[in-house]
Amino acid sequence: MASLCECITYSAMPFTPPHYSGFSVPVCQFDSETVTHALWACPHARNVWALIPGRIQKLHVEIGDFFLLTQDLTQSLNRQELEVWAVTCWSIWNARNKFFHEAVMNHPSLIFDNAIRLLQDFHRVLAAQRLPSPS
């Protein structure tokens, strides 16, 4: 848990890809990149969140620190919603990496589909582990 907290503490630090020399974020031209901006506030990320039915789609969180945002969501979302939120964060981060390193911008629906597929695969593996092995 300590390493998770340490990672999230760094989330407030601005991030600029090493090969990028401008002051704004290439995805949306925002002035500085933070984890909260990248995963939650960026217009491209908001387009992904808009695809999720239910409460997550309608959340308008004004928390700037990703650790506090995560803490708030773990208290307000149920387990299924939290799982969708977590894999969607990963999928958005993965898509941003693809953009920064390969100059490929995935459509928000593809980013969300990848998140849901990852979650379905996770649940399939969990279900398979619960089955008794053949003797």
WOVEN-V91543 format. One record per residue. RES is the residue in one letter. SS is DSSP state (H for helix, E for strand, L for the rest). OMEGA is omega in radians with two decimals (none if undefined). Layout:
# WOVEN-V91543
res/ss/omega
RES/SS/OMEGA
RES/SS/OMEGA
This chain:
# WOVEN-V91543
res/ss/omega
M/L/-3.14
A/H/-3.13
S/H/3.07
L/H/3.13
C/H/3.12
E/H/3.13
C/H/-3.10
I/H/3.09
T/H/3.12
Y/H/-3.07
S/H/3.14
A/H/-3.12
M/L/3.10
P/L/-3.13
F/L/3.01
T/L/3.12
P/L/-3.06
P/L/-3.08
H/L/-3.07
Y/L/-3.04
S/L/-3.13
G/L/3.13
F/L/-3.11
S/L/3.14
V/L/-3.08
P/L/-3.10
V/L/-3.04
C/L/-3.13
Q/L/3.07
F/L/-3.03
D/L/3.12
S/L/-3.09
E/L/2.98
T/L/3.11
V/H/3.14
T/H/3.11
H/H/-3.07
A/H/-3.02
L/H/-3.01
W/H/-2.96
A/H/-3.14
C/L/3.12
P/H/3.11
H/H/3.08
A/H/3.13
R/H/3.08
N/H/3.07
V/H/-3.12
W/H/-3.14
A/L/-3.13
L/L/-3.07
I/L/3.11
P/L/3.06
G/L/-3.00
R/H/-3.08
I/H/-3.13
Q/H/-3.02
K/H/-3.12
L/L/3.04
H/L/-3.08
V/L/-3.13
E/L/-3.11
I/L/-3.10
G/L/-3.11
D/L/-3.06
F/H/3.10
F/H/3.13
L/H/3.07
L/H/3.13
T/H/3.13
Q/H/3.13
D/H/-3.11
L/H/3.11
T/H/3.11
Q/H/-3.05
S/H/-3.14
L/L/3.03
N/L/-3.04
R/H/-3.13
Q/H/3.13
E/H/-3.14
L/H/3.08
E/H/3.11
V/H/3.13
W/H/-3.09
A/H/-3.12
V/H/3.08
T/H/3.04
C/H/-3.14
W/H/-3.10
S/H/3.08
I/H/3.13
W/H/3.13
N/H/3.13
A/H/3.10
R/H/3.07
N/H/3.12
K/H/3.11
F/H/-3.11
F/H/-3.01
H/H/-3.10
E/H/-3.11
A/L/3.11
V/L/3.14
M/L/3.11
N/L/3.08
H/L/3.13
P/H/-3.14
S/H/3.08
L/H/3.11
I/H/3.13
F/H/3.10
D/H/3.11
N/H/3.12
A/H/-3.11
I/H/3.10
R/H/3.10
L/H/3.13
L/H/3.10
Q/H/3.10
D/H/3.12
F/H/-3.13
H/H/3.09
R/H/3.11
V/H/3.10
L/H/-3.14
A/H/3.14
A/H/3.13
Q/H/3.14
R/H/-3.14
L/L/3.07
P/L/3.14
S/L/3.14
P/L/-3.12
S/L/none
